[in-house]
Amino acid sequence: MEEEYRLIQDCISGKRDAQKLLFQRYFSSMLSVLKRYASNEEEARDLVMEGFMKVFDNLPSFRQESSLKTWISRIMVNHALNQIRKNKKMMFERIDDLGEELHPEELEEEATDSLEQLEPEKVLKLMNQLPEGYRTILNLFAVEGFSHKQISSMLGISEGTSKSQVAKARTYLKKLVLNLNSHVLTH
């Protein structure tokens, strides 16, 4: 903790070596976080770079109520959400707009078992195939641990919309898993 405090103070003082160390220490983990929100790796890298600029600007306000990593992650996620809202209107699709009808009760057991066996990189690739609204809300709820009330506040949507989008995202993700499994079995 004392080392982290000194690093923060050195960064606030404008010491470039400290800023470089902080960046290097957290770059990989923040890139992993932002890959879940970005459309591709290049966009995720851009978000990380912009996010670190916000981190350094706001470092004097860090009150150590959480770990530095948690605080940085929160800034990164908020930055990603702001970019999503600014650059693209997040679309919330109806499940029946996604092609063939999905039957959640039929997908549940097989897809859940298959999803648990996938490597994290494959799960990330599948999640990146979700429509942006689904992917964003599923990340906020299932990965980041935000409540539906928090998500509704962050995105300016109702709690009901948040809940339904998580349910639809899970169904869609399970469909993708089953399609992946059937593709692997036929090839």
Long-range contacts (C-beta under 8 A, 24 or more apart in sequence): 4-68, 5-64, 8-59, 8-62, 8-68, 11-56, 11-59, 12-59, 12-60, 19-56, 22-55, 23-52, 26-68, 26-69, 26-72, 27-52, 29-69, 29-73, 30-72, 30-73, 30-76, 33-73, 33-76, 33-77, 34-76, 34-77, 34-80, 35-124, 35-128, 36-124, 36-127, 36-135, 36-139, 36-143, 37-77, 37-80, 37-81, 37-84, 37-135, 37-136, 37-139, 38-80, 39-128, 39-132, 40-128, 47-76, 47-79, 47-80, 47-83, 48-76, 50-79, 50-83, 51-75, 51-76, 51-79, 51-80, 54-79, 77-140, 77-144, 78-154, 81-136, 81-154, 81-155, 84-132, 84-136, 85-155, 88-132, 90-132, 90-133, 90-136, 90-155, 91-131, 91-132, 91-133, 92-133, 92-134, 92-157, 92-161, 92-165, 93-131, 93-133, 93-134, 93-168, 95-168, 95-171, 95-172, 98-131, 98-172, 102-171, 102-172, 102-175, 104-167, 104-171, 104-174, 107-171, 107-174, 107-175, 107-178, 108-174, 110-178, 110-181, 111-173, 111-174, 111-175, 111-177, 111-178, 112-174, 114-177, 114-178, 114-180, 114-181, 115-173, 115-174, 115-177, 118-177, 122-180, 126-173, 126-176, 126-177, 126-180, 127-173, 129-176, 130-169, 130-172, 130-173, 130-176, 131-172, 133-165, 134-165, 134-168, 134-169, 134-172, 135-169, 137-162, 137-165, 137-166, 137-169, 138-165, 138-166, 138-169, 138-170, 138-173, 141-166, 142-166
